[in-house]
Every structure is written in C-alpha cells, then in structure tokens.
Amino acid sequence: MFDKLFAAQQKAEEIKKRLDTISVFGEVENGAIKITATANKAITAVAIDEGFLKTADKEELEELLLTAINKALASAEQVSATEMQAATNDMLGGLGGMFGQQ
C-alpha cells in the first residue's frame, strides 16, 4: 500500500514539473495585450502592442491587463485540472488492485 502511495506522490511531482513546461496564453483586443503563463499559474511574459500603448489610457490599460491575465490563469487552471484528472484516473486504476478489484 505504501508503495502505491509513494508512486502517487512521485506522479504528482512529475505532473507539477510538466506543468512548468506548458505555456498558456491570454490576450485581449485582438492581441494588443498578450499574457504568457505556465500551467502552474506563473506569469512568464507580458507583451503590449506599441501602437495600442500609445492610444490607451491608464484605466483602459489596467482593465485589459487584468482581463488578459485572468484569461491566461483560467487556461492554466484548465490544463492543470485536465492533467490532474488524468493522473487521478491512472492512480485509481492502480489502487483497484489493493482492494481485490481489477
């Protein structure tokens, strides 16, 4: 039983490392603002189109940055949930043998 729990813990660590290598994006205004993040929800880049920056006011820029960041984080959450669900299904399938189920 402890072997299976240890394997599950190792699998979770592997997933976390893999999520660090997956990039997700959020953008607004047809790409005028682009946010890049990892699937572990760490923002890695912010890109703002120069032309848009010259015409946008502070309030508009702040609002659109928030929207783009939230889109990127929502994408990260979706990828993370999908990865965890797949791992959980794998682990539960393996744990079935502990209870005499195949």
Secondary structure, 3 states (H helix, E strand, C coil): CHHHHHHHHHHHHHHHHHHHHCEEEEEECCCCEEEEEECCCCEEEEEECHHHHHHCCHHHHHHHHHHHHHHHHHHHHHHHHHHHHHHHHHHHHHHHHHHCCC
